[in-house]
Amino acid sequence: MATSAFVAPTPLPSTAVAPRAHRRRRLLPSACASRPSVTVLDYGAGNVRSLENALRLFDCHIRWANTASDISNASKLIFPGVGSFGAAMENLHDRGFVTALKRYIQDDRPFLGICLGLHTLFEGSEESPQIPGLALFPGMVRRFSVDHTQGLAVPHIGWNTVDVQSPMPLLQRDSNHHSSPSRFYFVHSYRIGTDVLQSLHNTNVATTTHGEPYLSILQRGQICATQFHPEKSGPDGLRLIRNFLYSGNPSSKSTEPTRSSTVTIPLSSPAASKARQSGLAKRIVACLDVRENDDGDLVVTKGDQYDVRHTDSKQVRNLGKPVELAKRYFEEGADEICFLNITSFRGEPVGSAPMIQVLEHTSKEVFVPLCIGGGIRDYTDRNGTHYSALDVASMYFRAGADKVSLGSDAVYAAERFLKQGADGTSSIERISYVYGAQAVVVSVDPQRVYVENHSDTPFTTVTLPDGRVCWYQCTVKGGREGRNIDVVQLVTAAEKLGAGEILLNSMDQDGQNNGYDLQLIDMVRKAVSIPVIASSGAGKPQHFTECFDATDVEAALAAGIFHRKEVSIGDVKQHMLEHGTVVRISGSLDEVVERSVGVESEVIQT
């Protein structure tokens, strides 16, 4: 049974800290405020570690609801939402939570539902049509009906704004908050549409637009729920969590509404005005290729066309420590961090304790989405124990990942799909069923194969700017082995199997710093209706906007130029602003944690 992969979360030890050379701030209760106690509903969700780490920033007493009585005894309850609607409701019933949860919410006690925690409040979802929801609010959750030809992808993944119709204390800002609009991290394929909003009486709502407006925040009395993930939404999301923790009745006070139109960015050009518009921002993703060096240390490296060793010394390039670099990129404003364990196909992923530790430590420091790739496949270890790809993915989710990236295993799954269709057994299908399509990224490593004419091959071809014709062969094992499948065949098969996003690399452009392969990216972007992350080739800020303008992909990724400090994420975003590309501008984490309602800060040495 697919839901058997769910296991109880392992609480983070209070003494465990990420390795770091400088000091961090931790919130302690002041004499004028009681330390908040919050109960987190454990129904087998994916990444609850990030929520736990966000709560620890505010020095909460954290309890896990493992029984129905834990729900009944909660003073504040958070329902985290990662996964599919059907799997979540089945687990709520199996654990005997439904009656206690419904009674808690009906009694108007402090509640925060996140993403799926919002969906389950309604009657049901098209994602699992035969499984009823909690039916505490009327209406059905339905899949986005946006038109891919208009450049809108589903799942809706990324940083978007909210439109608040009336004051909402949950979104209260500090008086000196940075002036760019609040953007929150969304990752979902299903939404509560305007037809349902009309039936929500005595309810304060906020909406977000992705082709069509839909419900992004619901608040009635002390019942709150968000479509986005505040724990992954940087300072803006953490502020929302703080407001929930330290509020009395979240509807009892009047504050200025947070509107996406109240923006003042110190640029007056028409392009900058466009860049601060509401709507989905283009994402900048920092990628960290991680592997052991020759001394056995886990390091971030970067290849030149996938070769990560120095030409002269033959040593693995060491560009830094994974946790330290990830934290730096978060502070610079990265919209997402991606770890790729680039030699994991040789070993045993479940036995890769260092990568688990990297995720655990990073999730304590980084409050934007984390993606992990490498070695997610079915395998049997040296002791004869069998692990499924779902087991490996579950391990990564519980360690702090929000998404998993499938590489070689996705190629094999696509080859089987093209021969015999879907059968529910591929890693893409199994992980997508339990955790949702939005949690499954397929990482593609294509290489050019040149031909004289388009008719010389049955594969999809492009004409390059220099006039040459090529098709893109997909590879496995870190680019070491080519397969008889082209990139369009792979990405379209992956989408049909249940992948929610494509990470599109280019073996030819990797490490070249002369720009993305725009022909490749445009071809893939037009072939699928799911989001695409462009990768390989960025060497300067202009390459990012060239890619967005030419292909309209949702995100662009870079690695080496960030690691070597040739270009910073701030440089890229400043250029995007000046160019007119819609972009997220992040505030400071300290401005949230140092101004928590009723608490004071203490600097401690870690």
C-alpha positions in Angstrom: 0.0 0.0 0.0 1.5 3.3 -1.0 0.8 5.0 2.3 3.0 2.5 4.1 6.0 4.8 3.4 4.7 7.2 6.0 6.6 7.0 9.3 6.5 9.1 12.5 8.7 12.1 12.3 12.0 12.0 14.2 12.1 15.1 16.4 15.2 17.2 16.0 17.4 16.9 19.1 17.4 20.2 20.9 21.2 20.1 21.2 21.8 19.6 17.5 23.1 22.6 15.6 24.4 23.1 12.1 28.1 23.6 11.9 28.9 27.3 11.4 31.6 29.7 12.3 29.5 32.7 13.4 26.7 33.4 15.9 23.0 32.9 15.4 20.0 34.5 17.1 17.6 32.4 19.1 14.4 33.8 20.6 13.8 33.5 24.3 10.6 34.3 26.1 10.5 37.7 27.9 8.9 38.3 31.2 5.9 40.0 29.6 4.9 37.1 27.4 4.3 33.4 27.8 6.2 30.9 25.7 3.8 29.6 23.1 2.9 25.9 22.9 1.9 24.5 19.5 0.9 21.0 18.5 1.8 19.8 15.0 -0.5 17.2 13.5 1.5 14.1 12.5 -0.5 12.3 9.8 2.6 11.2 7.9 3.3 14.3 5.9 6.5 14.8 3.9 8.7 17.6 5.0 7.5 18.5 8.5 11.1 19.2 9.6 11.1 22.6 7.9 8.0 23.5 9.9 9.6 22.3 13.1 12.7 24.3 12.4 10.6 27.5 11.7 8.8 27.0 15.0 12.0 26.6 16.9 13.1 30.0 15.7 10.3 31.4 18.0 11.3 29.1 20.9 8.0 27.2 21.0 7.0 24.2 23.0 6.4 21.8 20.1 4.2 18.8 20.6 3.3 16.1 18.1 -0.3 15.0 17.7 0.1 11.2 17.6 -3.3 10.5 19.0 -6.8 12.0 18.9 -6.4 13.2 22.5 -3.3 15.1 21.5 -5.5 17.1 19.1 -8.2 17.7 21.7 -5.6 18.9 24.2 -3.8 21.3 21.9 -3.7 25.0 22.7 -2.7 25.8 19.1 -2.8 23.3 16.2 -0.9 23.3 12.9 -1.9 20.9 10.1 1.1 20.8 7.7 0.3 19.9 4.1 2.6 17.9 1.9 1.3 15.1 -0.2 -1.8 14.1 -2.1 -5.4 14.6 -0.9 -6.4 11.0 -0.9 -3.3 9.7 0.9 -3.7 12.4 3.6 -7.4 11.7 4.2 -6.7 8.0 4.3 -4.0 8.5 6.9 -6.3 10.8 9.0 -8.9 8.1 9.1 -6.4 5.3 9.8 -4.9 7.2 12.8 -8.4 8.0 14.2 -7.8 11.8 13.9 -10.9 12.8 11.9 -13.5 13.2 14.7 -11.1 15.0 17.1 -9.9 17.3 14.3 -13.3 18.2 13.2 -14.5 18.9 16.7 -11.4 21.1 17.4 -12.0 23.2 14.3 -15.8 23.5 14.9 -15.0 24.8 18.4 -13.1 27.7 16.8 -9.8 26.9 18.5 -6.5 28.3 17.1 -5.7 26.4 13.9 -3.4 26.9 11.0 -3.7 24.6 8.0 -1.0 24.7 5.3 -1.6 23.8 1.7 -3.2 20.4 1.9 -4.3 21.4 5.4 -6.5 23.9 3.6 -7.8 21.5 1.0 -8.9 18.9 3.5 -11.2 21.4 5.2 -13.5 21.2 2.1 -15.9 18.6 0.9 -13.5 16.8 -1.5 -10.9 17.2 -4.2 -10.7 16.2 -7.9 -7.2 14.8 -7.0 -9.0 11.9 -5.2 -12.7 12.1 -6.3 -13.9 9.1 -4.3 -12.4 10.2 -1.0 -14.4 12.8 1.0 -12.7 15.7 2.9 -13.6 17.0 6.3 -16.5 19.1 4.9 -16.1 21.9 7.4 -16.4 24.4 4.5 -18.6 23.9 1.4 -17.2 23.3 -2.0 -14.8 21.1 -4.0 -11.0 21.6 -4.6 -10.4 21.4 -8.4 -7.4 21.3 -10.7 -6.2 24.5 -12.3 -7.8 25.0 -15.7 -5.2 27.4 -17.0 -4.2 27.3 -20.7 -0.6 26.1 -21.2 -0.4 28.0 -24.5 -0.7 31.2 -22.6 2.6 30.4 -20.8 1.0 29.1 -17.5 2.2 25.8 -16.1 0.7 23.4 -13.7 1.7 22.7 -11.0 1.7 26.3 -9.9 5.3 26.4 -8.4 7.0 29.5 -7.2 6.7 32.9 -5.4 3.4 34.7 -5.8 1.6 37.6 -4.2 -1.7 37.6 -2.3 -4.6 40.1 -2.7 -6.2 40.9 0.6 -9.7 42.3 0.5 -9.9 43.4 4.1 -7.5 43.7 7.1 -6.0 40.4 8.0 -3.9 40.3 11.2 -2.2 37.1 10.1 -0.3 39.2 7.5 0.6 42.0 9.9 3.9 43.5 9.0 6.5 45.3 11.1 6.5 49.1 10.7 10.0 49.1 9.1 9.4 46.1 6.8 11.1 46.3 3.4 8.9 47.9 0.8 8.8 45.2 -1.8 5.6 43.1 -2.0 5.2 40.0 0.2 5.6 36.9 -1.9 4.9 33.4 -0.6 6.0 30.0 -1.9 3.2 28.1 -3.7 3.5 24.5 -4.9 0.2 22.9 -5.9 -1.9 21.7 -8.9 -5.3 22.0 -7.2 -7.1 25.1 -5.9 -10.3 26.5 -4.4 -11.8 28.6 -7.1 -14.0 31.7 -7.1 -17.2 29.5 -7.3 -16.5 28.3 -3.8 -15.5 31.7 -2.5 -19.0 33.0 -3.1 -20.3 30.5 -0.6 -17.9 31.3 2.2 -19.9 33.5 4.5 -18.4 35.3 7.5 -15.0 34.4 6.3 -12.0 36.6 5.6 -10.2 35.6 2.4 -7.2 36.5 0.3 -6.8 35.5 -3.3 -3.9 34.8 -5.6 -4.0 34.7 -9.4 -2.4 32.0 -11.6 -4.4 32.4 -14.8 -7.5 32.6 -12.6 -8.0 33.9 -9.0 -8.3 31.4 -6.3 -8.3 31.2 -2.5 -4.8 31.6 -0.9 -5.7 32.5 2.7 -8.8 31.6 4.7 -9.6 33.0 8.1 -12.7 32.6 10.1 -12.5 33.3 13.8 -9.4 31.5 15.0 -9.4 29.1 12.1 -6.7 30.0 9.5 -5.4 28.2 6.5 -3.0 29.1 3.6 -2.5 27.6 0.2 1.2 28.5 0.3 3.9 27.2 2.6 4.8 29.9 5.1 7.6 27.7 6.5 9.3 27.8 3.0 8.5 31.5 2.3 11.5 33.1 3.8 11.0 36.1 6.1 7.5 36.9 4.9 6.3 33.4 5.7 8.1 33.3 9.0 6.4 36.5 9.9 3.0 34.9 9.3 3.9 32.0 11.5 5.1 34.4 14.2 1.8 36.3 14.0 -0.2 33.0 14.5 1.9 31.9 17.4 1.8 35.1 19.4 -1.7 36.3 18.5 -4.7 35.8 20.7 -7.7 35.7 18.4 -6.2 36.5 14.9 -9.4 38.2 13.9 -9.6 40.5 17.0 -7.3 43.3 15.8 -7.3 45.7 12.9 -4.1 46.1 11.0 -3.3 47.6 7.6 -3.9 45.0 4.9 -0.9 43.7 3.0 -1.6 44.5 -0.6 0.6 43.6 -3.6 0.1 47.1 -4.9 1.9 48.9 -2.0 5.4 48.6 -3.3 8.2 51.0 -3.4 11.4 49.8 -5.0 14.1 52.4 -5.5 14.0 52.2 -9.3 11.7 54.5 -11.4 12.1 53.0 -14.9 9.1 51.4 -16.6 11.0 48.1 -16.5 11.3 48.3 -12.7 7.6 49.1 -12.5 6.8 45.9 -14.4 9.2 43.9 -12.2 7.3 44.7 -9.0 4.0 43.7 -10.4 1.9 41.1 -8.6 1.9 37.6 -10.0 4.3 34.7 -10.2 8.0 35.8 -10.0 10.7 34.1 -12.0 12.8 32.0 -9.7 16.6 31.9 -9.3 17.8 28.5 -8.2 21.2 27.9 -6.7 22.5 24.4 -7.4 25.1 22.6 -5.3 26.7 19.5 -6.9 27.8 17.5 -3.8 30.2 14.5 -3.7 33.1 13.2 -1.7 36.5 14.4 -2.6 39.6 12.3 -2.6 40.1 12.8 1.1 36.5 11.5 1.9 35.1 14.9 2.7 31.7 15.9 1.4 32.2 19.1 -0.8 30.4 21.2 -3.3 32.1 20.9 -6.7 31.4 22.0 -10.3 32.2 20.3 -13.5 33.3 21.5 -16.9 30.9 19.5 -19.2 30.4 17.2 -16.2 34.1 16.7 -15.5 34.6 17.8 -11.8 38.4 17.2 -11.6 41.1 19.8 -12.1 42.9 19.4 -15.4 46.3 19.4 -13.9 46.1 17.9 -10.4 43.1 15.6 -11.2 41.7 16.4 -7.8 38.0 17.0 -7.3 37.3 20.7 -7.4 36.4 21.9 -3.8 34.2 25.0 -3.9 33.0 24.9 -0.3 30.9 23.2 2.3 27.3 22.4 1.4 25.5 23.8 4.5 27.6 27.0 4.5 27.0 27.7 0.8 23.3 26.9 1.0 22.9 29.4 3.9 24.9 32.0 2.0 22.6 31.7 -1.0 19.5 31.9 1.2 20.8 35.1 2.7 21.6 36.5 -0.8 17.9 35.9 -1.8 17.9 32.5 -3.7 14.4 31.4 -4.4 15.3 27.7 -4.1 18.3 25.5 -3.2 19.0 22.3 -5.1 21.5 19.6 -3.9 22.6 17.0 -6.4 24.5 14.0 -5.0 26.3 13.5 -8.3 28.0 10.1 -7.5 25.1 8.5 -5.6 24.4 6.1 -8.5 27.5 4.2 -7.5 26.6 3.7 -3.9 23.7 3.1 -1.5 21.5 6.2 -1.0 19.9 5.0 2.3 23.4 4.6 3.7 24.5 8.1 2.6 24.4 9.5 6.1 26.4 12.7 5.2 23.8 13.8 2.7 21.0 13.2 5.3 23.0 15.4 7.7 23.4 18.1 5.1 19.7 18.2 4.6 18.9 18.2 8.3 21.4 21.0 9.1 20.4 23.1 6.0 16.7 23.0 6.9 17.6 24.6 10.2 19.2 27.6 8.4 17.4 27.9 5.1 13.7 28.7 4.8 13.1 28.4 1.1 12.4 25.2 -0.8 15.1 22.5 -0.8 15.4 19.9 -3.6 17.6 16.8 -3.4 18.6 14.6 -6.2 20.8 11.5 -6.7 20.3 7.8 -6.2 16.5 7.9 -5.8 15.8 4.4 -7.2 14.9 0.9 -6.2 17.9 -1.1 -5.0 19.1 -3.8 -2.6 22.0 -3.0 -0.3 25.0 -5.2 0.5 23.1 -6.9 3.4 20.3 -7.9 1.1 17.8 -5.3 2.4 15.5 -4.0 -0.4 14.6 -0.3 -0.6 12.2 1.2 -3.0 12.6 4.6 -4.7 9.7 5.7 -2.5 11.6 4.6 0.6 14.6 6.6 -0.4 12.4 9.7 -1.3 10.6 9.4 2.1 13.9 9.4 3.9 14.9 12.6 2.1 11.6 14.3 2.8 11.8 13.5 6.5 15.3 14.9 6.6 14.2 18.3 5.2 13.7 18.1 1.4 10.6 19.6 -0.2 11.2 18.0 -3.6 13.1 15.1 -4.9 14.9 15.0 -8.3 15.0 11.8 -10.3 17.7 11.4 -12.9 18.7 8.0 -14.4 15.7 6.2 -12.9 13.3 8.7 -14.7 15.0 7.8 -18.0 14.5 4.1 -17.4 10.8 4.8 -16.4 10.2 6.8 -19.6 11.7 4.0 -21.8 9.3 1.5 -20.2 6.4 3.9 -20.5 7.1 4.3 -24.3 7.0 0.5 -24.7 4.2 -0.5 -22.5 2.5 2.5 -21.0 2.0 3.4 -17.3 1.5 0.6 -14.8 1.9 2.4 -11.5 5.2 0.8 -10.6 7.7 3.5 -11.7 9.4 5.7 -9.1 7.8 8.7 -10.6 4.3 7.3 -10.2 4.8 5.9 -6.7 6.3 9.1 -5.3 3.8 11.3 -7.0 0.9 9.3 -5.6 2.0 9.7 -2.0 3.6 13.1 -2.1 2.0 14.8 -5.1 3.3 15.6 -8.5 4.7 18.9 -7.2 7.2 17.0 -5.1 8.7 15.1 -8.1 11.3 16.8 -10.3 12.8 15.0 -13.3 16.4 16.1 -14.0 17.4 15.6 -17.6 21.0 15.4 -18.9 20.9 15.7 -22.7 23.7 15.9 -25.1 23.7 17.1 -28.7 23.9 14.6 -31.5 24.6 16.3 -34.8 23.1 15.2 -38.1 23.2 16.6 -41.6 19.5 17.1 -42.1 16.3 17.0 -40.0 15.2 13.9 -41.9 18.3 11.9 -41.0 16.9 10.9 -37.6 13.5 10.0 -36.2 14.2 12.1 -33.1 13.1 15.7 -32.6 15.7 18.1 -34.0 16.5 21.8 -33.8 18.6 24.2 -35.9 21.3 25.9 -33.9 22.2 29.6 -34.4 25.3 28.5 -36.4 23.1 26.5 -38.8 23.9 23.0 -37.6 21.2 20.5 -37.0 21.1 18.3 -33.9 18.8 16.2 -31.7 19.3 15.8 -27.9 20.1 12.4 -26.6 19.2 11.6 -23.0 21.9 10.2 -20.8 22.2 8.3 -17.5 24.8 7.7 -14.8 25.9 11.3 -14.7 26.1 11.7 -18.4 28.3 8.6 -18.8 25.9 6.5 -20.9 23.7 7.6 -23.7 20.3 6.1 -24.3 18.1 5.7 -27.4 15.6 8.3 -26.3 15.4 12.0 -27.0 14.7 14.9 -24.6 11.1 15.5 -25.9 10.2 11.8 -25.5 11.6 11.8 -22.0 9.9 15.0 -20.7 6.5 14.2 -22.2 6.6 10.7 -20.7 7.7 12.0 -17.3 4.8 14.4 -17.3 2.3 11.7 -18.1 3.8 9.5 -15.4 3.2 12.2 -12.8 6.3 14.4 -12.6 5.6 18.0 -11.6 8.7 19.8 -12.9 11.6 19.4 -15.3 15.2 20.4 -14.4 16.7 20.8 -17.8 20.5 20.6 -18.0 22.8 20.7 -21.0 26.0 18.6 -21.2 27.2 20.8 -24.0 26.7 24.1 -22.2 27.8 22.9 -18.7 30.5 25.2 -17.4 30.9 27.2 -20.6 29.5 30.5 -19.1 28.3 31.7 -22.6 24.6 31.4 -22.0 21.9 28.8 -21.8 21.0 26.5 -24.7 17.9 28.5 -25.7 16.9 26.2 -28.5 16.8 23.2 -26.2 15.0 25.1 -23.4 12.4 26.5 -25.8 11.7 23.1 -27.3 11.1 21.5 -23.9 9.1 24.4 -22.6 6.7 24.0 -25.5 6.5 20.2 -25.2 5.2 20.1 -21.6 2.7 21.9 -19.5 4.6 21.5 -16.2 7.2 24.1 -15.0 10.7 24.0 -16.4 14.0 25.0 -14.7 16.7 26.0 -17.2 20.2 25.0 -16.3 23.8 25.0 -17.6 25.7 27.8 -19.2 25.0 31.0 -17.2 28.0 33.3 -17.0 26.5 36.7 -16.3 23.2 38.3 -15.2 22.1 39.0 -18.7 22.0 35.3 -19.5 19.2 34.9 -17.0 16.9 37.5 -18.6 17.8 36.3 -22.1 16.6 32.9 -21.1 13.4 34.2 -19.5 12.6 36.4 -22.5 13.3 33.8 -25.1 11.7 30.8 -23.5 9.4 32.0 -20.7 10.6 29.2 -18.4 9.6 29.5 -14.8 13.1 29.3 -13.3 16.8 29.5 -14.1 19.5 27.7 -12.2 23.2 28.4 -11.8 26.1 26.9 -9.8 29.7 27.7 -10.6 29.3 31.5 -11.1 27.7 31.7 -7.6 30.2 29.4 -5.9 33.2 31.3 -7.3 31.5 34.6 -6.5 31.9 35.8 -10.1 28.2 36.8 -10.0 26.0 37.0 -6.9 22.3 36.2 -6.7 21.8 39.9 -5.7 23.5 40.9 -9.0 21.2 38.7 -11.0 18.0 40.0 -9.2 19.1 43.6 -9.5 19.5 43.1 -13.2 16.2 41.4 -13.4 14.6 44.4 -11.7 16.2 46.8 -14.1 15.2 44.6 -17.1 11.6 44.4 -16.0 11.5 40.7 -15.1 9.0 39.9 -12.2 11.3 39.0 -9.3 11.1 38.3 -5.6 13.0 40.7 -3.3 13.6 39.1 0.1 13.7 40.9 3.4 16.0 40.1 6.3 15.3 37.1 8.6 16.6 39.1 11.6 13.8 41.7 11.1 11.3 38.9 11.7 12.9 37.0 14.6 14.1 40.1 16.5 10.7 41.7 16.5 8.6 38.7 17.5 5.5 39.8 19.4 6.2 39.7 23.2 9.7 38.1 23.0 13.2 39.4 23.2 16.4 38.2 21.5 19.5 36.8 23.0 22.7 36.2 21.1 24.2 32.8 21.8 27.3 31.1 20.6 26.8 27.9 18.6 
